[in-house]
Amino acid sequence: MLKQKKVAFLGAGSMAESMISGAVKSGKIRAEHIYVTNKSNATRLERLESRYGINAVPQSELPYADMDIFVLVMKPNGAADALASLKDKIVPGQVVVSVLAGISTGYMEENLNSGQQVVRVMPNTSSMIQESATAISPGRFTTEDHIKEVEELLSSMGKVFLIEEEQMDIFTGLAGSGPAYFYYLMEHMERAGRESGMDGKMAREIIAQTILGAAKMIIEKDETPEVLRENVTSPNGTTASGLNALRKYNGGTAISQAVHHAANRSKEINRELEGVLVPS
């Protein structure tokens, strides 16, 4: 049962705080069972301990043997040192969860103990409000029970999707980078509103509510985006005119290319990062 497990966050930045906040608010893990540590920022640790009632400790004082799950949330270039440090302190029955972009399960397994249970995860920035789309890909040795525990932990940040690791790059293009595409769309819609004399803040709220409603329609209705689009498009109407402009200026192509370019860059980062990572 996850509520009885002890979780250690190695890294105390914004992503760690998002995950800690979600876990504490959801009640999925008892606050006193959550530990967080970092290399040197004691002030940050004190703030997290005060805010969430968790245990913030220096790395030298983390009770490694008592932990069930370790979550790596430091900067990716610190992964090699973190794995090297963990290797001598943990056993395969404990689970290592990596939130680090570009760090594969294979790399973690190669740099930890034989048979170590590892899981690679990819949340997005909406984890800050517990609305993340989060992917998880388990390593070769991770048990079904531990996969379920990691899923339950991450569900405190939003919705979790279990995917094959080879799909992680396209997931990055869709969800990891996806919020930025919508912000870019909203930015230009808001600009159109201001150009027509509407107050910018009001335009922003209208756009946000419109996107929220469209997203809920996709989630709650058993219909594809194509069908929903056709349902709201009358011949020669305003929506048809707007869609024609999107087609004229290759809006659809631009969106799909954004996803593919982000996915390709994710592949490149994986190769670049794992090619240069060595413990310091």
C-alpha positions in Angstrom: 0.0 0.0 0.0 1.5 3.3 -1.1 0.4 5.2 2.0 2.8 3.0 4.0 5.8 3.5 1.7 8.7 6.0 2.2 9.7 8.1 -0.7 12.9 10.1 -1.1 13.3 13.0 -3.5 16.9 13.6 -4.6 16.6 17.2 -5.7 14.5 20.0 -4.3 13.5 22.2 -7.3 10.1 23.1 -8.7 9.4 19.6 -10.1 10.2 18.0 -6.8 7.9 20.5 -5.0 5.1 19.8 -7.5 5.3 16.1 -6.8 5.6 16.6 -3.1 2.7 19.0 -3.0 0.5 16.7 -5.0 1.3 13.7 -2.9 0.7 15.5 0.4 -2.6 17.1 -0.8 -3.9 13.8 -2.2 -3.1 12.0 1.0 -1.5 9.2 -1.1 1.6 9.3 1.1 1.9 10.4 4.7 3.9 13.6 4.9 6.2 12.1 7.5 7.1 9.4 5.0 8.4 11.9 2.5 12.1 12.9 2.5 13.8 15.5 0.3 17.4 16.3 -0.1 19.8 18.3 -2.3 23.5 19.0 -2.6 23.8 22.3 -0.8 20.8 24.5 -0.6 19.8 24.2 3.1 17.4 27.2 2.9 15.4 25.5 0.1 15.1 22.3 2.2 13.9 24.2 5.3 11.3 26.0 3.2 9.9 22.7 1.8 9.9 21.1 5.3 8.0 24.0 6.8 5.5 24.2 3.9 4.6 20.5 3.6 5.5 19.0 7.0 8.0 16.5 5.3 11.5 15.6 6.2 14.2 17.7 4.6 17.7 16.4 5.3 21.2 16.7 4.0 22.3 13.8 1.7 24.5 12.4 4.4 21.6 12.0 6.7 19.1 10.4 4.3 18.1 7.0 5.7 18.7 5.2 2.4 18.0 1.7 3.7 14.5 2.7 5.0 13.3 4.1 1.6 11.0 2.3 -0.8 11.2 4.7 -3.7 13.9 7.2 -4.8 12.8 10.0 -7.2 15.6 11.6 -9.2 14.6 15.2 -9.8 18.0 17.0 -10.0 19.3 18.5 -13.2 20.1 15.8 -15.9 23.8 16.6 -15.8 23.8 15.4 -12.2 22.4 12.0 -13.1 25.8 10.1 -13.3 26.9 11.3 -9.8 23.4 10.6 -8.3 23.4 7.0 -9.7 27.0 6.4 -8.6 26.1 7.6 -5.1 22.9 5.5 -5.0 24.6 2.3 -6.2 26.4 1.6 -2.9 23.4 2.6 -0.7 20.4 0.8 -2.2 19.3 -2.7 -3.2 17.3 -4.0 -6.2 14.1 -4.3 -4.1 14.0 -0.5 -3.9 12.7 1.5 -6.9 14.5 4.3 -8.6 12.2 6.7 -10.5 13.9 9.2 -12.9 12.1 12.5 -13.9 15.3 13.4 -15.8 14.9 14.2 -19.5 17.3 12.1 -21.7 18.1 9.4 -19.1 16.9 6.0 -20.3 16.0 3.0 -18.1 18.9 1.1 -19.8 21.4 3.8 -18.7 20.1 3.7 -15.1 20.2 -0.1 -15.1 23.8 -0.1 -16.4 24.9 2.4 -13.6 23.1 0.8 -10.7 23.1 -2.7 -9.2 22.3 -5.8 -11.2 18.5 -6.3 -11.4 17.8 -2.8 -10.0 14.1 -1.7 -10.4 13.9 1.6 -12.3 11.1 3.6 -13.9 11.5 6.5 -16.3 8.8 9.2 -16.1 7.9 12.3 -18.0 5.5 14.8 -16.4 4.7 18.3 -17.9 4.5 21.7 -16.3 0.8 21.3 -15.5 2.0 19.1 -12.6 2.2 22.4 -10.7 -1.7 22.4 -10.6 -2.1 18.6 -10.5 -3.2 18.4 -14.1 -0.1 16.9 -15.7 -0.1 14.3 -18.5 2.6 12.0 -17.2 4.2 9.1 -19.0 5.9 6.2 -17.3 8.1 3.5 -18.7 9.4 0.8 -16.4 12.8 -1.0 -16.8 13.3 -4.7 -17.4 13.3 -5.7 -13.7 10.5 -3.6 -12.3 7.6 -5.6 -10.8 3.9 -5.0 -11.5 3.3 -4.1 -7.9 6.0 -1.4 -8.0 4.8 -0.1 -11.3 1.3 0.4 -9.7 2.9 2.2 -6.7 4.7 4.6 -9.0 1.5 5.1 -11.0 -0.4 5.9 -7.9 2.3 8.3 -6.7 2.3 10.2 -10.0 -1.5 10.3 -10.3 -1.3 12.9 -7.5 0.0 15.2 -10.3 -2.6 14.4 -12.9 -3.3 11.6 -15.3 -0.7 8.8 -15.9 0.0 6.9 -19.1 2.0 3.7 -19.2 3.9 3.6 -22.5 6.8 1.7 -24.1 10.0 3.6 -23.7 10.5 4.0 -27.5 7.3 6.1 -27.4 8.8 8.5 -24.8 10.2 10.9 -27.5 6.9 11.3 -29.2 5.2 11.7 -25.8 7.7 14.5 -25.2 6.6 16.1 -28.4 2.9 15.8 -27.6 2.7 16.4 -23.8 6.1 17.4 -22.5 6.4 20.3 -24.9 2.6 20.4 -25.6 1.7 23.1 -23.1 3.9 25.6 -24.9 2.1 25.1 -28.2 -1.2 25.9 -26.5 0.3 29.0 -24.8 1.7 30.1 -28.2 -1.8 29.6 -29.7 -3.4 31.6 -26.9 -0.8 34.3 -27.2 -1.8 34.9 -30.8 -5.5 34.6 -30.1 -5.2 37.2 -27.3 -3.3 39.5 -29.7 -6.2 39.3 -32.2 -8.6 40.2 -29.4 -6.5 43.2 -28.4 -6.2 44.3 -32.0 -10.0 44.4 -32.2 -10.3 46.5 -29.0 -10.9 43.9 -26.4 -9.2 44.1 -23.0 -6.3 41.7 -23.0 -7.0 40.1 -19.7 -10.6 39.5 -20.6 -9.6 38.0 -23.9 -7.1 35.7 -22.1 -9.8 34.4 -19.8 -12.2 33.9 -22.7 -9.6 31.9 -24.6 -8.6 29.9 -21.5 -12.3 28.9 -20.8 -12.8 28.0 -24.5 -9.8 25.7 -24.5 -10.8 24.2 -21.2 -14.3 23.5 -22.5 -12.9 22.0 -25.8 -10.6 19.7 -23.7 -13.4 18.6 -21.5 -15.5 17.8 -24.6 -12.7 15.5 -25.9 -12.3 13.8 -22.5 -16.1 13.3 -21.8 -17.4 12.6 -25.3 -16.7 9.4 -27.2 -15.9 11.3 -30.4 -12.7 12.2 -32.2 -11.4 15.7 -32.6 -12.3 15.6 -36.2 -15.9 14.7 -35.5 -16.2 17.5 -32.9 -14.6 20.0 -35.3 -17.1 19.0 -38.0 -20.0 19.3 -35.5 -19.3 23.0 -34.8 -18.5 24.0 -38.4 -21.5 25.2 -40.4 -21.0 25.6 -44.2 -20.0 29.2 -45.0 -20.1 30.1 -41.4 -17.6 31.9 -39.1 -15.9 28.8 -38.0 -15.5 27.5 -41.5 -13.9 30.9 -42.5 -11.5 30.6 -39.6 -10.6 27.0 -40.4 -10.0 28.0 -44.1 -7.5 30.6 -42.9 -5.7 28.0 -40.9 -5.5 25.7 -43.9 -4.4 28.6 -46.2 -1.5 29.4 -43.8 -0.6 25.8 -43.1 -1.7 25.9 -39.5 -2.2 22.1 -39.3 1.2 21.3 -40.9 2.8 23.7 -38.4 1.3 22.0 -35.4 2.2 18.5 -36.5 5.8 19.6 -37.4 6.1 21.2 -34.0 5.4 17.8 -32.4 7.8 15.9 -34.7 10.6 18.5 -34.2 10.3 18.3 -30.4 10.3 14.5 -30.6 13.4 14.5 -32.8 15.2 16.9 -30.5 14.3 14.6 -27.5 16.1 11.7 -29.4 19.1 14.0 -29.9 19.2 15.1 -26.3 19.1 11.4 -25.2 22.1 10.6 -27.4 24.0 13.7 -26.4 23.4 13.4 -22.7 24.2 9.7 -22.2 27.2 10.1 -24.4 28.9 12.6 -22.1 27.6 11.7 -18.6 30.3 10.3 -16.4 30.5 10.6 -12.6 32.6 13.6 -11.5 
